[in-house]
């Protein structure tokens, strides 16, 4: 890739309904896994890179076909050591629609996605704490300071693109709080690259069987649009007050992992 005339502090990987913080500066980043479109913006003197998860062209890429490896590689290549991901989720534990959710663990129900960079090496990366404690702490602090409703817990990721069945939700709700389609393998790949990674999810709907109505994408997109401004404020304030130095174990995630 070309050398950037800036130092990137944080990358944001945005999901459905999330617009770039700025479209004034756009760059195509070439990776071994494909090209990635990246936008750059400034938040109080900190350079933020925005990677639209679903959009390389103007067509929407479904969750199971997203080039997760290219996105994470691009974030690392532009110099970002921290990634904040935005995701939409369905609630399985009564979380309020429109509230925010910070995953502290995940369960992987995907089937056909490439979930590692180590195709030719045996690397058992530690996933005891998959989400960066420092970023999660800053996100939680910002949410509390603003008096915004949020919760924490386990994120279940399914393959998609279909919604889950009632039986699947009944099973997953025994050990997970929310369900989504885009959080994995993103979190795993970031861990393999020893990047700090955390997610802030918008609860857009009740999971299948948890409400009385048929699930549609209309309600999901509508709720995301309502929460977009609040989400941008939370992200901006979190980035503004993130310590300059990383104080977590993310940078040594693969230490002792190689056979």
FIFINU-38282 format. One record per residue: x, y, z of N, C-alpha, C, O in turn. Coordinates in steps of 0.02 Angstrom, whole numbers, padded with zeros to 5 digits, always signed. Layout:
% FIFINU-38282
XYZXYZXYZXYZ ...
//
This chain:
% FIFINU-38282
+00042-00059+00000+00000+00000+00000+00044+00062+00000+00103+00059+00017 +00016+00118-00019+00053+00180-00018+00062+00203+00054+00022+00187+00098 +00115+00239+00067+00127+00265+00134+00076+00320+00150+00064+00365+00109 +00047+00315+00209-00002+00365+00230+00033+00424+00261+00083+00417+00296 +00007+00484+00247+00035+00544+00276+00000+00560+00342-00017+00618+00355 -00011+00509+00382-00046+00518+00445-00033+00457+00489-00013+00404+00464 -00043+00465+00553-00037+00409+00600-00107+00392+00623-00141+00433+00655 -00129+00331+00609-00198+00311+00626-00201+00286+00698-00163+00242+00717 -00245+00314+00737-00251+00296+00807-00300+00238+00818-00286+00191+00855 -00358+00242+00785-00411+00193+00794-00444+00180+00727-00455+00226+00688 -00462+00116+00715-00503+00099+00657-00573+00081+00682-00580+00045+00732 -00623+00104+00648-00692+00085+00662-00717+00042+00604-00714+00064+00546 -00740-00017+00619-00772-00059+00569-00847-00052+00578-00875-00076+00628 -00879-00020+00530-00950-00003+00537-00995-00052+00501-00978-00077+00447 -01052-00065+00531-01099-00113+00502-01155-00079+00463-01147-00023+00439 -01211-00114+00457-01269-00089+00420-01292-00023+00450-01298-00016+00511 -01305+00025+00406-01333+00088+00429-01283+00136+00459-01302+00191+00480 -01219+00116+00461-01169+00160+00491-01132+00197+00436-01101+00166+00393 -01137+00262+00435-01104+00302+00383-01034+00321+00405-01019+00322+00465 -00992+00335+00357-00923+00356+00372-00923+00421+00412-00966+00464+00401 -00876+00427+00458-00869+00489+00495-00854+00547+00448-00873+00604+00461 -00819+00532+00395-00802+00583+00346-00787+00549+00279-00756+00496+00278 -00808+00579+00226-00791+00553+00160-00744+00600+00124-00735+00595+00064 -00713+00646+00162-00668+00693+00131-00602+00661+00110-00570+00682+00063 -00583+00608+00147-00519+00575+00132-00532+00501+00126-00546+00467+00176 -00527+00474+00066-00539+00403+00053-00478+00372+00022-00444+00403-00019 -00464+00310+00041-00407+00275+00013-00425+00202+00000-00463+00172+00038 -00398+00174-00053-00405+00103-00066-00342+00069-00040-00287+00084-00062 -00351+00024+00008-00295-00012+00038-00294-00083+00009-00341-00121+00017 -00239-00100-00023-00231-00166-00052-00201-00214+00000-00151-00198+00031 -00232-00272+00007-00208-00323+00054-00199-00389+00017-00222-00395-00040 -00167-00438+00047-00161-00504+00015-00228-00538+00003-00233-00587-00034 -00281-00512+00035-00347-00544+00030-00396-00503-00011-00454-00522-00018 -00373-00447-00038-00417-00405-00077-00411-00332-00056-00379-00317-00006 -00441-00289-00095-00438-00217-00081-00493-00196-00033-00547-00226-00031 -00479-00145+00006-00526-00120+00057-00532-00044+00050-00482-00009+00042 -00593-00021+00053-00606+00051+00050-00606+00079+00121-00643+00056+00164 -00563+00130+00133-00555+00158+00200-00565+00234+00197-00538+00267+00152 -00602+00260+00244-00612+00333+00251-00574+00356+00313-00566+00319+00360 -00551+00420+00311-00513+00446+00368-00547+00510+00393-00574+00549+00355 -00544+00517+00459-00573+00576+00491-00531+00595+00551-00487+00557+00572 -00544+00654+00578-00507+00678+00636-00555+00687+00694-00608+00718+00688 -00537+00659+00752-00576+00667+00813-00530+00698+00865-00489+00663+00896 -00536+00763+00876-00495+00798+00924-00420+00783+00916-00385+00770+00965 -00397+00786+00854-00326+00776+00841-00305+00704+00832-00247+00690+00818 -00352+00658+00840-00337+00587+00830-00364+00566+00762-00421+00580+00745 -00323+00531+00724-00344+00508+00658-00382+00442+00665-00357+00393+00693 -00442+00442+00639-00485+00383+00642-00497+00357+00572-00514+00395+00527 -00488+00292+00563-00502+00260+00499-00569+00224+00503-00582+00188+00551 -00611+00234+00453-00677+00203+00451-00678+00151+00395-00668+00169+00337 -00692+00088+00412-00696+00035+00362-00769+00011+00359-00793-00019+00407 -00804+00023+00303-00873-00001+00297-00872-00077+00287-00849-00102+00236 -00898-00114+00335-00894-00187+00334-00927-00217+00273-00900-00263+00242 -00985-00193+00256-01026-00226+00205-01016-00199+00134-01042-00228+00086 -00979-00144+00127-00977-00111+00062-00907-00105+00035-00866-00068+00062 -00893-00140-00018-00834-00126-00059-00857-00089-00121-00830-00036-00138 -00907-00116-00155-00941-00080-00209-01002-00048-00178-01009-00045-00117 -01048-00025-00219-01109+00004-00192-01160-00050-00174-01214-00035-00149 -01143-00113-00187-01187-00168-00170-01174-00190-00098-01117-00189-00074 -01227-00210-00064-01221-00233+00005-01197-00306+00005-01227-00349-00027 -01142-00319+00041-01116-00387+00046-01147-00422+00106-01143-00395+00162 -01178-00480+00098-01209-00515+00154-01157-00540+00204-01099-00549+00186 -01177-00551+00266-01130-00568+00320-01084-00627+00304-01024-00625+00321 -01110-00679+00273-01068-00738+00262-01017-00730+00206-00973-00772+00198 -01022-00676+00167-00975-00664+00112-00928-00605+00124-00889-00588+00080 -00932-00573+00182-00888-00516+00197-00816-00540+00199-00801-00594+00223 -00772-00498+00173-00701-00515+00171-00669-00492+00237-00635-00441+00240 -00681-00531+00290-00659-00512+00356-00582-00507+00361-00556-00462+00393 -00547-00553+00328-00474-00551+00332-00447-00487+00299-00400-00457+00326 -00475-00467+00243-00452-00406+00210-00463-00345+00255-00420-00302+00260 -00521-00342+00288-00536-00284+00330-00488-00278+00389-00463-00224+00404 -00475-00334+00423-00430-00332+00480-00358-00319+00458-00322-00281+00491 -00338-00349+00403-00270-00338+00377-00261-00264+00359-00209-00234+00373 -00312-00235+00328-00308-00164+00308-00301-00120+00370-00263-00072+00369 -00339-00135+00422-00334-00096+00484-00263-00097+00511-00236-00046+00532 -00233-00156+00512-00164-00162+00536-00115-00126+00490-00068-00093+00513 -00126-00132+00424-00079-00103+00376-00078-00026+00378-00026+00004+00364 -00133+00004+00395-00134+00077+00398-00109+00102+00465-00107+00163+00478 -00089+00056+00509-00058+00075+00571-00103+00077+00632-00081+00097+00685 -00165+00056+00625-00211+00056+00682-00195-00003+00728-00193-00060+00705 -00184+00010+00791-00174-00045+00839-00238-00060+00878-00241-00107+00916 -00289-00018+00866-00353-00027+00901-00410-00026+00850-00410+00013+00803 -00459-00070+00861-00519-00073+00819-00580-00071+00864-00585-00108+00913 -00627-00028+00846-00693-00029+00877-00743-00049+00823-00748-00017+00771 -00780-00101+00837-00829-00127+00789-00899-00107+00810-00916-00107+00869 -00940-00090+00761-01011-00078+00775-01051-00134+00743-01040-00153+00686 -01099-00161+00781-01139-00217+00758-01211-00207+00778-01226-00171+00826 -01256-00240+00743-01326-00241+00763-01342-00312+00788-01316-00361+00761 -01383-00316+00840-01398-00381+00870-01472-00387+00888-01507-00337+00896 -01494-00449+00894-01560-00465+00920-01554-00487+00992-01507-00523+01009 -01600-00467+01033-01598-00484+01104-01630-00551+01118-01683-00567+01092 -01596-00591+01159-01625-00655+01183-01637-00654+01258-01662-00703+01285 -01621-00597+01291-01627-00594+01363-01664-00531+01387-01652-00507+01442 -01708-00504+01345-01748-00448+01366-01713-00380+01365-01737-00333+01397 -01658-00375+01330-01625-00310+01324-01670-00262+01285-01702-00282+01236 -01673-00200+01306-01718-00152+01276-01698-00137+01204-01639-00129+01188 -01748-00133+01160-01735-00112+01091-01709-00041+01092-01738+00003+01124 -01653-00030+01057-01623+00036+01056-01568+00045+01107-01532+00095+01106 -01560-00003+01153-01505+00001+01201-01441-00024+01169-01442-00051+01113 -01386-00015+01204-01322-00038+01178-01298-00099+01218-01318-00111+01275 -01254-00138+01186-01230-00200+01215-01155-00206+01202-01133-00197+01145 -01117-00221+01254-01045-00231+01248-01028-00304+01259-01032-00327+01316 -01010-00341+01208-00992-00412+01218-00929-00419+01260-00881-00381+01252 -00930-00468+01305-00869-00485+01342-00846-00555+01325-00792-00577+01347 -00886-00591+01285-00867-00657+01261-00912-00674+01201-00960-00638+01188 -00896-00728+01166-00937-00746+01108-00940-00821+01101-00899-00858+01128 -00991-00843+01064-00997-00913+01044-01005-00913+00968-01046-00876+00941 -00967-00955+00934-00963-00955+00861-01007-01010+00832-00992-01069+00839 -01061-00989+00798-01105-01036+00763-01098-01030+00687-01140-01055+00650 -01045-00996+00664-01034-00991+00592-01006-01057+00567-00981-01098+00607 -01010-01068+00501-00991-01133+00474-00940-01129+00417-00895-01170+00413 -00947-01080+00374-00908-01080+00312-00860-01021+00306-00834-01009+00251 -00848-00985+00359-00805-00926+00355-00732-00943+00372-00719-00985+00415 -00687-00912+00337-00616-00920+00353-00602-00880+00416-00610-00819+00417 -00580-00913+00469-00575-00880+00534-00504-00875+00559-00493-00867+00620 -00454-00881+00515-00385-00875+00537-00341-00848+00481-00356-00856+00422 -00287-00815+00501-00235-00794+00454-00183-00849+00446-00142-00847+00400 -00184-00897+00492-00131-00947+00494-00150-01011+00457-00163-01062+00488 -00152-01006+00391-00170-01064+00350-00113-01115+00347-00126-01174+00338 -00051-01092+00354+00007-01136+00345+00047-01146+00409+00100-01177+00408 +00021-01122+00465+00054-01131+00529+00002-01152+00581-00057-01137+00574 +00025-01185+00632-00020-01204+00687-00012-01152+00743+00039-01151+00778 -00062-01110+00751-00062-01058+00802-00127-01062+00840-00181-01050+00813 -00122-01078+00904-00181-01084+00948-00186-01019+00989-00162-01016+01045 -00217-00968+00960-00219-00903+00993-00265-00907+01054-00319-00936+01052 -00243-00876+01108-00282-00876+01171-00343-00831+01163-00338-00774+01140 -00401-00857+01183-00464-00818+01178-00497-00812+01246-00558-00804+01251 -00457-00815+01300-00485-00808+01367-00523-00742+01374-00577-00738+01403 -00492-00689+01347-00524-00623+01348-00522-00595+01277-00476-00557+01261 -00569-00613+01235-00566-00596+01164-00573-00522+01149-00547-00497+01099 -00609-00486+01192-00620-00414+01181-00574-00374+01226-00566-00390+01285 -00545-00322+01198-00497-00281+01235-00528-00250+01297-00578-00214+01292 -00499-00264+01355-00526-00238+01417-00520-00162+01422-00563-00129+01452 -00468-00134+01392-00458-00061+01395-00510-00024+01354-00540+00025+01378 -00522-00047+01293-00573-00014+01251-00642-00024+01280-00682+00023+01283 -00657-00085+01302-00722-00099+01332-00734-00055+01393-00789-00029+01403 -00682-00046+01433-00689-00003+01492-00704+00069+01473-00744+00102+01506 -00671+00094+01420-00683+00162+01398-00754+00170+01369-00787+00220+01381 -00776+00120+01331-00844+00121+01304-00895+00122+01361-00943+00161+01360 -00885+00078+01410-00932+00074+01467-00933+00140+01506-00986+00163+01527 -00874+00168+01516-00870+00232+01553-00907+00287+01516-00942+00327+01547 -00899+00290+01450-00934+00340+01410-01009+00331+01414-01047+00379+01423 -01032+00269+01409-01104+00255+01412-01133+00275+01480-01187+00304+01483 -01097+00259+01534-01121+00277+01601-01123+00353+01609-01170+00380+01637 -01070+00386+01586-01065+00458+01593-01123+00493+01557-01149+00543+01581 -01143+00465+01500-01197+00495+01461-01266+00471+01484-01317+00494+01459 -01267+00425+01532-01331+00399+01556-01367+00358+01505-01429+00356+01505 -01329+00324+01462-01359+00284+01408-01366+00211+01431-01320+00183+01461 -01424+00182+01418-01436+00114+01438-01393+00065+01399-01389+00068+01337 -01359+00020+01436-01319-00031+01402-01314-00092+01447-01330-00089+01506 -01293-00146+01418-01283-00208+01456-01222-00244+01427-01195-00224+01375 -01201-00296+01461-01142-00334+01439-01159-00408+01442-01204-00429+01478 -01120-00448+01405-01133-00520+01406-01105-00556+01346-01056-00533+01316 -01136-00612+01329-01110-00657+01278-01146-00646+01212-01208-00643+01209 -01106-00640+01159-01131-00630+01091-01128-00696+01053-01075-00728+01050 -01183-00718+01026-01185-00778+00983-01185-00755+00910-01226-00714+00891 -01139-00783+00871-01136-00765+00800-01158-00823+00757-01132-00878+00763 -01206-00810+00713-01232-00861+00668-01210-00846+00596-01187-00790+00581 -01217-00895+00553-01191-00890+00485-01230-00840+00442-01201-00803+00403 -01297-00840+00450-01336-00798+00406-01336-00826+00334-01311-00881+00324 -01364-00790+00285-01395-00725+00294-01467-00728+00322-01497-00676+00336 -01494-00788+00329-01562-00794+00356-01562-00778+00430-01511-00782+00464 -01621-00759+00455-01629-00753+00528-01632-00823+00558-01643-00873+00522 -01623-00827+00622-01622-00891+00657-01694-00917+00668-01742-00879+00666 -01699-00983+00679-01764-01012+00694-01780-01005+00768-01737-00989+00808 -01843-01017+00786-01863-01014+00856-01824-01065+00897-01803-01051+00953 -01815-01125+00869-01780-01177+00906-01706-01158+00917-01679-01170+00970 -01676-01128+00866-01606-01107+00873-01599-01053+00927-01553-01055+00968 -01645-01005+00927-01643-00952+00978-01655-00981+01047-01623-00961+01095 -01702-01027+01053-01716-01058+01118-01653-01092+01145-01639-01089+01205 -01616-01126+01101-01555-01159+01122-01501-01107+01141-01472-01112+01195 -01489-01058+01097-01436-01010+01109-01449-00966+01170-01403-00944+01203 -01513-00953+01184-01530-00909+01240-01512-00940+01308-01513-00905+01359 -01497-01004+01308-01477-01036+01371-01407-01016+01392-01390-01020+01451 -01366-00993+01344-01297-00976+01361-01272-00913+01325-01212-00899+01327 -01317-00876+01293-01297-00813+01260-01349-00760+01274-01406-00775+01291 -01329-00697+01266-01374-00641+01279-01404-00612+01216-01463-00595+01213 -01362-00605+01165-01384-00574+01102-01359-00617+01044-01315-00659+01052 -01388-00605+00985-01368-00642+00926-01357-00594+00868-01395-00546+00859 -01304-00606+00829-01289-00566+00771-01255-00609+00718-01248-00669+00727 -01234-00577+00663-01205-00614+00607-01136-00590+00586-01107-00618+00539 -01109-00538+00618-01047-00508+00591-00989-00505+00641-00934-00484+00621 -00999-00523+00702-00947-00515+00753-00890-00565+00748-00836-00554+00773 -00904-00621+00716-00855-00675+00707-00849-00690+00633-00900-00695+00599 -00789-00697+00606-00724-00705+00639-00685-00641+00651-00626-00643+00666 -00717-00584+00646-00682-00520+00654-00640-00518+00718-00581-00501+00716 -00672-00535+00774-00639-00532+00838-00579-00580+00842-00528-00565+00872 -00586-00638+00810-00532-00688+00810-00473-00663+00769-00415-00668+00791 -00488-00637+00711-00435-00613+00666-00396-00555+00697-00335-00550+00691 -00432-00510+00730-00399-00454+00764-00353-00480+00819-00298-00455+00829 -00376-00531+00854-00335-00561+00908-00272-00592+00878-00218-00586+00907 -00279-00625+00821-00221-00655+00789-00170-00603+00767-00110-00616+00766 -00195-00544+00748-00150-00489+00728-00125-00449+00788-00090-00399+00780 -00144-00471+00848-00125-00437+00911-00148-00365+00913-00113-00321+00938 -00208-00353+00885-00239-00287+00887-00290-00285+00944-00320-00336+00960 -00298-00227+00974-00351-00218+01023-00418-00214+00985-00423-00177+00936 -00467-00251+01008-00531-00253+00973-00588-00256+01024-00586-00295+01072 -00637-00214+01014-00698-00215+01055-00757-00197+01011-00750-00166+00959 -00816-00216+01033-00876-00205+00994-00928-00168+01036-00936-00181+01095 -00964-00123+01003-01023-00094+01033-01082-00110+00987-01082-00092+00928 -01130-00145+01015-01187-00170+00976-01250-00129+00991-01261-00108+01048 -01290-00118+00940-01356-00087+00948-01408-00142+00947-01411-00182+00900 -01448-00145+00999-01502-00195+01002-01559-00170+00958-01593-00122+00975 -01569-00203+00902-01617-00178+00852-01684-00215+00853-01734-00190+00827 -01686-00274+00883-01747-00314+00880-01744-00370+00932-01691-00386+00958 -01802-00400+00944-01804-00461+00984-01789-00519+00937-01814-00521+00880 -01749-00567+00960-01734-00625+00918-01797-00665+00905-01847-00658+00939 -01793-00708+00854-01851-00747+00833-01881-00786+00892-01846-00821+00929 -01947-00779+00900-01982-00814+00953-01985-00774+01018-02021-00793+01064 -01946-00718+01021-01945-00677+01082-01996-00620+01078-02010-00587+01127 -02023-00610+01019-02075-00560+01009-02134-00590+00973-02134-00650+00956 -02185-00550+00960-02246-00576+00929-02247-00567+00854-02288-00597+00820 -02201-00526+00827-02206-00508+00757-02152-00544+00716-02101-00566+00742 -02165-00548+00651-02116-00575+00603-02055-00529+00600-02062-00468+00600 -01995-00559+00598-01934-00519+00593-01925-00493+00522-01933-00530+00473 -01909-00429+00516-01896-00400+00450-01834-00356+00455-01816-00333+00510 -01801-00345+00399-01744-00299+00398-01765-00226+00406-01725-00184+00424 -01829-00212+00392-01853-00143+00398-01845-00117+00469-01822-00061+00479 -01864-00158+00519-01859-00134+00588-01787-00127+00609-01770-00081+00647 -01744-00170+00584-01673-00166+00600-01643-00100+00575-01611-00064+00612 -01654-00086+00510-01626-00025+00480-01655+00037+00513-01620+00087+00523 -01720+00035+00528-01753+00093+00560-01722+00108+00628-01709+00166+00644 -01711+00057+00668-01683+00067+00735-01611+00092+00731-01591+00134+00771 -01573+00066+00684-01504+00088+00676-01501+00162+00657-01458+00199+00681 -01547+00183+00614-01549+00254+00594-01564+00299+00653-01536+00353+00660 -01609+00276+00697-01628+00315+00756-01568+00323+00803-01559+00376+00833 -01527+00271+00809-01473+00272+00857-01406+00297+00829-01357+00302+00865 -01404+00312+00764-01340+00329+00733-01305+00388+00765-01245+00385+00780 -01341+00443+00777-01310+00502+00806-01283+00488+00876-01228+00509+00893 -01322+00452+00916-01299+00434+00984-01238+00390+00981-01191+00399+01021 -01237+00343+00934-01179+00299+00927-01117+00337+00907-01063+00324+00933 -01124+00384+00861-01067+00425+00840-01039+00466+00898-00978+00474+00905 -01083+00492+00940-01060+00530+00999-01022+00486+01047-00971+00506+01074 -01048+00425+01058-01015+00378+01104-00946+00359+01077-00897+00356+01115 -00943+00345+01013-00878+00326+00983-00828+00384+00986-00770+00374+01004 -00852+00444+00970-00806+00502+00970-00779+00515+01039-00719+00527+01047 -00822+00512+01090-00799+00524+01158-00753+00469+01183-00704+00482+01218 -00769+00407+01165-00726+00352+01185-00656+00359+01155-00606+00351+01190 -00653+00375+01091-00589+00385+01057-00551+00444+01087-00490+00442+01095 -00588+00496+01104-00558+00556+01132-00520+00541+01197-00468+00570+01211 -00548+00496+01237-00519+00483+01303-00482+00417+01310-00462+00398+01364 -00473+00382+01254-00432+00322+01256-00360+00340+01273-00332+00386+01242 -00330+00307+01322-00259+00321+01337-00216+00310+01275-00230+00267+01234 -00163+00348+01269-00120+00342+01210-00084+00275+01210-00070+00248+01156 -00068+00248+01269-00033+00184+01273-00082+00127+01286-00130+00136+01324 -00071+00071+01255-00112+00012+01267-00093-00020+01334-00034-00033+01347 -00143-00033+01375-00133-00064+01440-00176-00127+01444-00225-00129+01482 -00158-00177+01405-00197-00239+01402-00149-00293+01375-00091-00280+01361 -00175-00354+01368-00132-00408+01345-00141-00422+01271-00116-00472+01246 -00177-00379+01235-00192-00392+01164-00129-00396+01122-00125-00436+01075 -00079-00355+01139-00019-00353+01098+00024-00415+01105+00073-00424+01068 +00008-00459+01152+00045-00521+01160+00000-00583+01154+00013-00636+01182 -00054-00574+01117-00105-00627+01112-00078-00693+01084-00102-00746+01103 -00029-00689+01040-00004-00751+01009+00060-00776+01043+00090-00825+01021 +00080-00743+01097+00139-00766+01133+00127-00837+01161+00080-00848+01198 +00171-00883+01143+00164-00951+01166+00111-00991+01129+00094-01046+01151 +00085-00964+01074+00030-00996+01038+00053-01040+00981+00014-01081+00956 +00115-01032+00960+00139-01067+00900+00170-01135+00918+00209-01140+00965 +00152-01186+00879+00182-01252+00887+00246-01256+00845+00280-01307+00845 
//
